[in-house]
């Protein structure tokens, strides 16, 4: 359980009003009041921190009630310009100088807050508790942080989990820190915001690991893109999209377009809690392009197209519907070969393939879809073989027998 020590607060209600001048306060006897006043006066004389009530505010000083005939004063310069005290408010103070002649008793709220802040910091250090502060300024090597009146030092390396490129963005920021070093002799305190951020990050990771399930869709931000894939932050936990899971086609082209901080949708593919490793996928959120091609071009269907590219491995063809097909060299017809025979027979005969020319119209029969390119796989040789068998069957059926009319009137008259 994380303990957090809040900023120093007034031990009494800040809106506390003056007690009635006559009679005893309800629930408190005169004896107890006198005892309380004596304790207050003793602390005041011993230069300990006391809480005093503001009775008047002017441009240069703030008059406060110290339980004596005349009020004490605190220099107005010790209060922030944008947070001047109001009448009736209680503020911490320490005695600086007793009254002398016409000079009233002087107190300091800055010194009092420093002591309270110091006590708070020491207690937080001993209890390993968090403290709240506010970044005052940027200095060489780090930042000055106000801890309820005590100025602590926060090194740049301990201000965030990543290097702070623009220190000015930290100014005025409220921060939660751990006190990591206290030097009582010098009155110095060093704090770490990074320790808090890392602790919270660890808790978020553990919670997220419990919630993650294979198949879930998450919105993440790109942290970095490397040759190993895309590292995506999905809410405090970093997952990897391997290149093979980026896109169905040309994943490298997709990776080059991604920028740090860009939002992406990913699907959880694998969760390894012990190693805190998450495998993610992007292409799994889009339809498999091969399925659409298979539906459009069923196996054994006949397609027509124009040769666009002649390669060593075969020919690429643009189909009439606009898609791309590929006929490997093994599925091309052969010179002098029997189209009704198998390709194995042609290989044994060492028959060269017949290469169609670029721009030539061809027909082929669909044999499948290439798993990597999603091009339609066709065979021109098998198509020619089917057409040849049809012609042979038509020939073997012969001409139809003559009718009586054709015999009697061979000229058709």
TAMO-V416402 format. One record per residue. RES is the residue in one small letter. SS is DSSP state (h for helix, s for strand, l for the rest). PSI is psi in degrees with one decimal (none if undefined). Layout:
BEGIN
res->(RES/RES)
ss->(SS/SS)
psi->(PSI/PSI)
END
This chain:
BEGIN
res->(x/x/x/x/x/x/x/x/x/x/x/x/x/x/x/x/x/x/x/x/x/x/x/x/x/x/x/x/x/x/x/x/x/x/x/x/x/x/x/x/x/x/x/x/x/x/x/x/x/x/x/x/x/x/x/x/x/x/x/x/x/x/x/x/x/x/x/x/x/x/x/x/x/x/x/x/x/x/x/x/x/x/x/x/x/x/x/x/x/x/x/x/x/x/x/x/x/x/x/x/x/x/x/x/x/x/x/x/x/x/x/x/x/x/x/x/x/x/x/x/x/x/x/x/x/x/x/x/x/x/x/x/x/x/x/x/x/x/x/x/x/x/x/x/x/x/x/x/x/x/x/x/x/x/x/x/x/x/x/x/x/x/x/x/x/x/x/x/x/x/x/x/x/x/x/x/x/x/x/x/x/x/x/x/x/x/x/x/x/x/x/x/x/x/x/x/x/x/x/x/x/x/x/x/x/x/x/x/x/x/x/x/x/x/x/x/x/x/x/x/x/x/x/x/x/x/x/x/x/x/x/x/x/x/x/x/x/x/x/x/x/x/x/x/x/x/x/x/x/x/x/x/x/x/x/x/x/x/x/x/x/x/x/x/x/x/x/x/x/x/x/x/x/x/x/x/x/x/x/x/x/x/x/x/x/x/x/x/x/x/x/x/x/x/x/x/x/x/x/x/x/x/x/x/x/x/x/x/x/x/x/x/x/x/x/x/x/x/x/x/x/x/x/x/x/x/x/x/x/x/x/x/x/x/x/x/x/x/x/x/x/x/x/x/x/x/x/x/x/x/x/x/x/x/x/x/x/x/x/x/x/x/x/x/x/x/x/x/x/x/x/x/x/x/x/x/x/x/x/x/x/x/x/x/x/x/x/x/x/x/x/x/x/x/x/x/x/x/x/x/x/x/x/x/x/x/x/x/x/x/x/x/x)
ss->(l/l/l/s/s/l/l/l/l/l/l/l/l/l/l/l/l/l/l/l/l/l/l/l/l/l/l/l/l/h/h/h/h/h/h/h/h/h/h/h/h/h/h/h/h/l/l/l/l/s/s/s/s/s/s/s/s/l/l/l/s/s/s/s/s/l/l/l/l/l/l/s/s/s/s/h/h/h/l/l/h/h/h/l/l/l/l/l/l/s/s/s/s/s/s/s/s/l/l/s/l/l/s/l/l/s/s/s/h/h/h/h/h/h/h/h/h/h/h/h/h/h/h/h/h/h/h/l/l/s/s/s/s/s/s/s/s/s/s/l/l/s/s/s/s/s/s/l/l/s/s/s/s/s/s/h/h/h/l/l/l/l/l/l/l/l/h/h/h/h/l/l/l/s/s/s/s/s/s/s/s/s/s/l/l/l/l/s/s/s/s/s/l/h/h/h/h/h/h/h/h/h/h/h/h/h/h/h/h/h/h/l/l/l/l/l/s/s/s/s/s/s/s/s/s/s/l/l/s/s/s/s/s/l/l/l/l/s/s/s/s/l/h/h/h/l/l/l/l/l/h/h/h/h/h/h/h/l/l/l/l/l/s/s/s/s/s/s/s/s/s/s/l/l/l/l/s/s/s/s/s/l/h/h/h/l/l/l/h/h/h/h/h/h/h/h/l/l/l/l/l/s/s/s/s/s/s/s/s/s/l/l/l/s/s/s/s/s/s/l/l/l/l/s/s/s/s/s/h/h/h/l/l/s/l/l/l/l/l/l/l/l/h/h/h/h/h/h/l/l/l/l/s/l/l/l/l/l/l/l/s/s/s/s/s/s/s/s/s/l/l/l/l/l/l/s/s/s/s/h/h/h/h/h/h/h/h/h/h/h/h/h/h/h/h/h/h/l/l/l/l/l/l/h/h/h/h/h/l/l/l/l/l)
psi->(130.2/128.6/136.2/125.4/118.6/169.5/157.0/126.9/157.0/127.8/-16.4/164.7/128.5/-19.0/13.2/132.6/164.9/145.8/151.4/142.6/-23.1/147.0/173.2/143.8/147.3/127.4/3.0/127.1/164.7/-36.5/-41.7/-34.4/-43.8/-37.4/-40.6/-41.5/-39.5/-40.5/-40.8/-46.0/-37.4/-43.0/-40.2/-46.3/-26.9/8.7/35.4/166.5/127.0/159.3/124.6/154.9/134.7/129.3/-20.6/142.4/126.3/-175.8/-34.7/-12.9/159.9/116.3/136.0/152.3/120.4/17.9/18.8/178.0/-38.2/151.9/160.4/170.1/152.4/130.3/133.4/-23.9/-15.9/-8.0/141.9/142.6/-33.1/7.1/51.7/141.4/154.6/156.5/133.5/-15.1/145.2/135.2/150.7/146.8/156.8/138.8/131.1/-46.9/132.4/160.1/142.1/113.2/-122.0/-6.3/117.3/170.3/131.4/135.5/167.3/122.4/-25.9/-45.1/-36.7/-44.4/-33.8/-44.3/-43.3/-41.4/-39.0/-46.5/-39.4/-44.4/-42.7/-43.0/-41.5/-38.2/-44.1/-36.6/-0.9/45.3/161.0/155.9/152.1/143.4/-179.5/130.2/120.9/-47.3/165.4/128.6/176.5/120.5/-1.1/-146.1/152.6/129.9/130.9/121.4/79.4/42.2/-21.5/130.6/116.6/161.7/131.9/107.2/149.9/-38.6/-17.7/10.9/-20.7/167.7/-18.5/156.3/137.9/107.1/-31.8/90.8/-29.6/-22.6/-15.9/-19.4/130.3/-1.4/135.1/132.0/153.1/132.1/166.7/138.9/115.7/-12.3/135.9/122.9/97.5/-33.5/-42.0/-7.7/34.9/143.7/134.8/132.5/160.8/116.0/-30.6/-37.7/-38.5/-45.4/-41.8/-37.9/-44.6/-37.1/-40.6/-41.0/-41.1/-39.7/-45.0/-41.2/-42.0/-38.0/-33.3/-31.3/-28.6/135.4/145.1/131.8/-15.5/150.1/130.4/153.3/125.7/177.2/139.9/123.4/-47.9/158.5/123.2/-179.8/-18.8/-13.3/-160.5/123.4/120.4/131.1/119.9/52.3/38.6/-8.2/131.7/130.1/164.0/129.7/105.3/151.8/-37.8/-18.0/10.3/-50.6/155.6/-33.8/138.1/60.1/-33.7/-36.8/-37.0/-41.9/-37.7/-19.8/-12.0/144.1/155.1/134.7/-9.2/138.6/138.3/149.8/133.3/157.0/137.1/121.1/-35.3/139.7/124.9/88.9/-41.9/-42.4/-5.6/42.8/134.7/125.9/128.2/161.7/146.0/-38.4/-22.0/-9.5/0.8/151.2/145.4/118.6/-28.0/-32.3/-42.2/-38.9/-40.8/-37.7/-35.6/-32.9/83.4/151.3/140.5/-0.6/153.2/132.8/156.2/149.8/-174.5/133.4/125.4/-19.7/131.7/117.2/171.1/-33.6/-16.4/-159.8/143.3/138.1/134.9/117.5/163.6/-26.5/2.0/-10.0/171.2/137.0/159.3/131.0/111.3/159.7/-29.4/-17.8/14.8/149.3/159.5/154.6/122.9/5.1/161.0/112.0/-18.4/-9.1/165.8/161.9/-29.7/-37.7/-39.6/-35.6/-42.1/-33.2/-4.5/46.6/130.8/150.1/155.8/111.6/121.7/156.3/155.7/131.5/-8.9/140.0/132.9/162.8/148.0/169.3/136.6/130.0/-9.6/-160.8/132.6/130.1/-27.1/-42.5/-16.5/26.7/152.0/125.8/126.1/163.6/114.1/-35.2/-44.9/-36.7/-43.8/-36.9/-41.7/-44.1/-38.1/-39.9/-37.7/-41.5/-40.1/-39.7/-39.4/-38.3/-42.5/-25.5/-21.4/179.8/150.2/149.6/152.6/144.0/165.7/-37.6/-38.4/-32.7/-46.8/-28.1/73.2/-23.4/-6.5/22.5/none)
END
